[in-house]
Amino acid sequence: MTHPLSDSFCTRYGYSKPNLPYIKGQCLTVQSHEPPAPTNNDCSYDPITAREREHIHPLKRCILHPPLEGQDGSTIANLEIIETVRAGDSHCAQLVVMQVKQVSPQNALPMGRRLLAKIYDPLYFDHEQDDADPFLCVDRDYSHETASYMALRELYGKIVPYYFGSFTLRWHVDKASTRSVRLILIENIPGTSLQQLNPAHFSQLHRQSIMKAVIDAETSLYTHNVRHGDMHPRNILVLNAAEAPDARRVVIIDFGKSSTRRTPYLEEEEQYLPGVEISPLLRWNKAWGFWHAFDPWIDWDWQPWLEYQYAFTRSSITDYMRSVWLPSVVTEAPPPLPNIE
């Protein structure tokens, strides 16, 4: 299988990007890596790096902008790509299924198991778009995703994939230099995203069951102080009964925009009661509009259904919780506009 590559600011230099290496049969040697703390950037270009594209080839830019450092670990593994899931140019990450062929020390990774590798390679990011710096984006996604997975250990194999760690692979650029690329290894989930499923193929009762599972899963993330940041049908995998004999219904993926705090402001974190479960009656109230991301799946009156499903949590809601997660400014109708004649 071949993957066409865009020019991505390459034609003016007389050569394109290197051939995509993330193909079936490719073997990679990776080293374990302790990631840096989550970044605080918004991935926007600054004027200097935006203009840099006009005179420096993307490959050379990868050397100029290496990933954030972190710390190398002691595990070395040889992996083989056995299937591509999403691989090609202009992707924020490459997704491939891999098998561990060799690992040292032994048992550091499961031999023979199909693992999903998420590879944050900025070279095959879209270098032509003007609203996102590839290098800032991969640093953000890698640092935030690893932090969230490490915070969600209790949920591995339940509502999030098992997480097998973070790694670095190194590509030779020429005889004198290499470039480092970060990746993570997670459980390969045999599910289908909500975005790929047709709601018309499900009864209303079945769709309500799925939405209940989505709310329960997101609430569990939040109880573990993780805000996903991108709760969208594309990031929710649905498993059928055969694939989920233990009633594992939905799995949430893609934590690149997540946060391991309940608020962006560290000094205010205690005000958001970290570790305390907050009722969906507050956080999924219709006033917030979070459910609109799932509009194609919802053909019922949201708020009465939510009130019925989570009535058992009402007694846990305090006045303080209501003031933080459902303040009156959100639920009250705005005042009428002045009558200007």
C-alpha positions as CSV (number, residue, x, y, z in Angstrom):
1,M,0.0,0.0,0.0
2,T,1.4,3.4,-1.0
3,H,0.5,6.8,0.5
4,P,0.7,9.9,-1.7
5,L,2.6,12.7,-0.2
6,S,1.7,16.4,-0.6
7,D,4.3,18.9,-1.7
8,S,4.0,20.6,1.7
9,F,6.4,23.5,0.9
10,C,8.8,21.0,-0.8
11,T,8.6,21.8,-4.5
12,R,10.6,25.0,-4.3
13,Y,13.5,22.9,-2.9
14,G,13.5,20.4,-5.7
15,Y,12.7,17.4,-3.6
16,S,9.8,16.1,-1.6
17,K,9.6,14.6,1.9
18,P,11.3,11.2,2.4
19,N,9.1,8.2,1.6
20,L,6.7,7.4,4.3
21,P,8.3,4.8,6.6
22,Y,5.2,3.8,8.4
23,I,4.1,0.9,6.2
24,K,3.3,-2.8,6.7
25,G,6.5,-4.8,7.2
26,Q,8.6,-1.9,8.5
27,C,10.6,-2.7,11.6
28,L,11.4,-0.1,14.2
29,T,13.7,0.0,17.1
30,V,12.4,2.2,19.9
31,Q,13.7,3.2,23.4
32,S,11.5,3.9,26.4
33,H,11.1,7.6,27.2
34,E,9.9,9.5,30.2
35,P,7.8,12.4,28.7
36,P,8.1,16.0,29.8
37,A,5.3,17.8,31.7
38,P,2.3,18.8,29.6
39,T,2.9,21.9,27.6
40,N,0.8,25.1,27.9
41,N,1.0,26.3,24.3
42,D,-1.9,26.7,21.9
43,C,0.1,25.4,18.9
44,S,-0.2,28.7,17.0
45,Y,2.6,29.8,14.7
46,D,4.6,32.8,15.6
47,P,5.7,35.1,12.8
48,I,9.3,33.7,12.8
49,T,8.3,30.0,12.4
50,A,5.6,30.9,10.0
51,R,8.1,32.6,7.7
52,E,10.6,29.8,8.3
53,R,8.6,27.5,6.0
54,E,9.3,29.7,3.0
55,H,13.1,29.0,3.0
56,I,13.7,25.8,5.0
57,H,12.6,22.3,3.9
58,P,10.3,20.4,6.4
59,L,12.9,17.8,6.9
60,K,15.5,20.3,8.0
61,R,12.9,22.0,10.2
62,C,12.5,18.7,12.0
63,I,16.2,18.9,13.0
64,L,15.8,22.6,14.0
65,H,12.8,21.8,16.2
66,P,13.4,18.5,18.0
67,P,10.8,17.2,20.4
68,L,10.8,18.3,24.0
69,E,13.4,16.3,25.9
70,G,12.1,14.3,28.8
71,Q,14.4,11.5,29.8
72,D,15.4,8.3,28.0
73,G,14.6,5.0,29.7
74,S,16.3,1.6,29.7
75,T,13.9,-0.5,27.6
76,I,14.8,-1.2,24.0
77,A,12.3,-2.9,21.7
78,N,12.1,-4.1,18.1
79,L,8.7,-3.7,16.7
80,E,7.1,-4.7,13.3
81,I,4.3,-2.8,11.7
82,I,1.7,-5.5,10.7
83,E,-1.2,-3.1,9.7
84,T,-1.8,0.6,9.0
85,V,-4.8,2.3,10.6
86,R,-4.2,5.9,9.6
87,A,-0.9,6.5,7.9
88,G,0.2,9.1,5.4
89,D,1.0,12.8,4.9
90,S,-0.9,15.6,6.6
91,H,-1.8,13.7,9.7
92,C,-1.2,14.9,13.2
93,A,-0.1,11.4,14.2
94,Q,0.5,8.1,12.4
95,L,-1.5,5.1,13.7
96,V,-0.2,1.6,13.0
97,V,-0.7,-1.8,14.6
98,M,2.6,-3.4,15.7
99,Q,3.9,-6.6,17.2
100,V,6.8,-6.8,19.6
101,K,9.5,-8.9,18.0
102,Q,12.2,-8.5,20.7
103,V,12.4,-6.5,24.0
104,S,15.0,-5.9,26.7
105,P,14.5,-6.3,29.5
106,Q,12.2,-9.2,29.0
107,N,8.5,-8.7,29.9
108,A,8.8,-4.9,29.5
109,L,6.3,-5.3,26.7
110,P,3.9,-8.2,25.8
111,M,5.4,-10.4,23.1
112,G,3.2,-11.2,20.2
113,R,0.3,-9.0,21.2
114,R,-1.1,-6.6,18.7
115,L,-0.5,-3.1,20.0
116,L,-1.5,0.3,18.5
117,A,1.4,2.7,18.0
118,K,0.5,6.4,17.9
119,I,3.5,8.1,16.3
120,Y,3.9,11.9,16.7
121,D,6.0,12.6,13.6
122,P,6.0,16.3,12.7
123,L,7.5,15.6,9.3
124,Y,4.3,14.1,8.0
125,F,2.1,16.8,9.6
126,D,0.5,19.3,7.3
127,H,3.1,22.0,6.9
128,E,1.0,24.1,4.6
129,Q,-1.8,25.1,7.1
130,D,-1.4,28.5,8.7
131,D,-3.1,27.9,12.0
132,A,-1.0,25.2,13.7
133,D,2.7,24.7,14.2
134,P,3.5,21.0,13.6
135,F,6.2,20.9,16.2
136,L,4.2,22.6,18.9
137,C,1.2,20.4,18.1
138,V,3.1,17.1,18.4
139,D,4.8,18.2,21.6
140,R,1.4,19.1,23.0
141,D,-0.3,15.9,21.9
142,Y,2.5,13.7,23.2
143,S,2.9,15.4,26.5
144,H,-0.8,15.7,27.3
145,E,-1.7,12.2,26.1
146,T,1.0,10.5,28.1
147,A,0.1,12.5,31.2
148,S,-3.6,11.6,30.9
149,Y,-2.9,7.9,30.4
150,M,-0.7,7.8,33.4
151,A,-3.4,9.4,35.5
152,L,-6.0,6.9,34.4
153,R,-4.3,3.6,35.4
154,E,-7.4,2.5,37.3
155,L,-9.4,2.7,34.1
156,Y,-7.2,0.7,31.8
157,G,-9.1,-2.0,30.0
158,K,-12.4,-0.4,31.1
159,I,-13.2,2.9,29.4
160,V,-9.7,3.7,28.1
161,P,-7.2,1.4,26.4
162,Y,-4.4,-0.3,28.3
163,Y,-1.3,1.9,28.1
164,F,2.1,0.3,27.5
165,G,4.3,3.3,27.7
166,S,6.0,6.1,25.8
167,F,9.0,5.7,23.5
168,T,11.4,7.4,21.1
169,L,12.5,6.2,17.6
170,R,15.3,7.7,15.7
171,W,15.5,8.2,11.9
172,H,18.8,8.9,10.2
173,V,18.7,12.1,8.2
174,D,22.2,11.9,6.8
175,K,25.5,10.5,7.9
176,A,25.9,13.3,10.5
177,S,22.4,13.7,12.0
178,T,19.3,11.9,13.2
179,R,15.9,13.1,14.2
180,S,13.9,11.8,17.2
181,V,10.2,10.9,17.0
182,R,8.0,10.2,20.0
183,L,5.3,7.5,20.2
184,I,3.1,5.7,22.6
185,L,1.9,2.1,22.6
186,I,-1.7,1.3,23.7
187,E,-4.1,-1.5,23.5
188,N,-5.5,-2.1,20.0
189,I,-9.3,-1.7,20.5
190,P,-11.5,-3.8,18.1
191,G,-14.2,-1.2,18.0
192,T,-15.8,1.3,15.6
193,S,-16.0,5.0,16.3
194,L,-19.4,6.6,16.7
195,Q,-18.5,8.9,13.8
196,Q,-18.2,5.8,11.5
197,L,-21.5,4.3,12.6
198,N,-24.9,5.2,11.2
199,P,-27.3,6.2,13.9
200,A,-30.2,5.1,11.7
201,H,-29.1,1.5,12.2
202,F,-29.7,1.7,15.9
203,S,-33.0,1.8,17.8
204,Q,-33.6,4.8,20.1
205,L,-33.3,2.6,23.1
206,H,-29.9,1.4,21.8
207,R,-28.7,4.9,21.1
208,Q,-29.8,6.0,24.6
209,S,-27.8,3.1,26.0
210,I,-24.7,4.3,24.1
211,M,-25.1,7.9,25.2
212,K,-25.5,6.8,28.8
213,A,-22.3,4.8,28.5
214,V,-20.6,7.9,27.0
215,I,-21.7,10.1,29.9
216,D,-20.7,7.5,32.5
217,A,-17.2,7.2,30.8
218,E,-16.6,10.9,30.6
219,T,-17.7,11.4,34.2
220,S,-15.3,8.7,35.3
221,L,-12.5,10.5,33.5
222,Y,-13.4,13.7,35.3
223,T,-13.5,12.0,38.6
224,H,-9.9,11.0,38.0
225,N,-9.2,14.7,37.2
226,V,-8.9,14.3,33.5
227,R,-10.7,16.7,31.2
228,H,-10.7,15.1,27.7
229,G,-11.0,18.3,25.8
230,D,-12.4,16.8,22.6
231,M,-15.4,14.6,23.4
232,H,-16.6,14.0,19.9
233,P,-18.0,10.9,18.2
234,R,-14.7,10.3,16.4
235,N,-13.0,9.7,19.7
236,I,-15.4,7.2,21.1
237,L,-15.2,3.6,20.1
238,V,-18.2,1.3,20.4
239,L,-17.7,-2.4,21.1
240,N,-20.2,-5.0,20.3
241,A,-21.2,-7.8,22.7
242,A,-18.8,-10.3,21.2
243,E,-15.9,-7.9,21.6
244,A,-16.9,-6.8,25.1
245,P,-18.0,-9.9,27.1
246,D,-17.4,-8.0,30.3
247,A,-20.0,-5.3,29.3
248,R,-17.2,-2.9,28.3
249,R,-19.4,-0.8,26.1
250,V,-17.5,2.3,24.9
251,V,-13.8,3.2,25.0
252,I,-12.6,6.8,24.9
253,I,-9.5,7.5,22.9
254,D,-7.3,10.5,21.7
255,F,-6.1,12.5,24.8
256,G,-4.0,14.9,22.8
257,K,-6.1,17.9,23.9
258,S,-6.7,16.6,27.4
259,S,-5.7,18.1,30.7
260,T,-4.9,16.4,34.1
261,R,-6.4,19.4,36.0
262,R,-10.0,20.5,36.3
263,T,-9.2,24.1,35.6
264,P,-6.4,25.7,33.5
265,Y,-5.5,27.8,36.5
266,L,-3.4,25.9,39.0
267,E,-4.2,28.3,41.9
268,E,-7.9,27.5,41.5
269,E,-7.7,23.7,41.3
270,E,-8.9,23.1,44.9
271,Q,-12.0,25.1,44.2
272,Y,-13.0,22.4,41.6
273,L,-12.8,19.6,44.3
274,P,-10.3,17.3,42.6
275,G,-11.1,13.6,43.0
276,V,-14.8,14.3,43.9
277,E,-17.4,12.8,41.5
278,I,-19.6,15.5,40.0
279,S,-23.1,14.6,38.9
280,P,-23.8,14.6,35.2
281,L,-26.9,16.6,36.1
282,L,-24.6,19.6,36.4
283,R,-21.8,18.9,33.9
284,W,-24.1,17.4,31.1
285,N,-27.0,19.8,31.7
286,K,-28.5,21.0,28.4
287,A,-27.5,24.6,29.2
288,W,-23.8,23.7,28.5
289,G,-24.6,22.2,25.1
290,F,-22.0,19.4,25.3
291,W,-24.5,16.9,24.0
292,H,-24.8,18.8,20.7
293,A,-21.6,17.0,19.4
294,F,-23.8,13.9,19.4
295,D,-26.9,15.5,17.7
296,P,-27.2,12.8,15.0
297,W,-27.6,10.2,17.8
298,I,-30.2,12.1,19.8
299,D,-33.8,12.4,18.8
300,W,-35.3,12.8,22.3
301,D,-35.7,15.6,24.7
302,W,-32.3,15.7,26.3
303,Q,-32.9,17.3,29.7
304,P,-35.8,15.1,31.0
305,W,-33.9,12.0,29.9
306,L,-30.8,13.1,31.7
307,E,-32.8,14.0,34.8
308,Y,-34.4,10.5,34.8
309,Q,-31.1,8.6,34.2
310,Y,-29.2,10.4,36.9
311,A,-31.9,11.1,39.5
312,F,-29.9,8.9,41.9
313,T,-27.1,11.5,41.9
314,R,-29.3,14.4,42.9
315,S,-28.7,14.0,46.6
316,S,-24.9,14.3,46.1
317,I,-25.2,17.8,44.7
318,T,-24.4,20.6,47.1
319,D,-25.1,24.3,46.6
320,Y,-21.4,24.9,46.2
321,M,-21.2,22.3,43.4
322,R,-24.1,23.9,41.7
323,S,-22.5,27.4,41.9
324,V,-19.3,26.0,40.2
325,W,-20.6,23.6,37.6
326,L,-24.1,25.1,36.8
327,P,-24.1,28.7,37.9
328,S,-27.3,30.7,37.3
329,V,-25.7,32.8,34.6
330,V,-25.7,29.6,32.4
331,T,-29.3,28.5,33.1
332,E,-31.1,31.9,33.2
333,A,-32.4,33.5,30.1
334,P,-30.5,36.7,29.1
335,P,-32.3,40.0,29.8
336,P,-34.3,41.4,26.9
337,L,-32.5,43.9,24.7
338,P,-33.3,47.5,25.3
339,N,-36.0,48.9,23.0
340,I,-34.3,51.5,20.9
341,E,-36.6,53.6,18.8
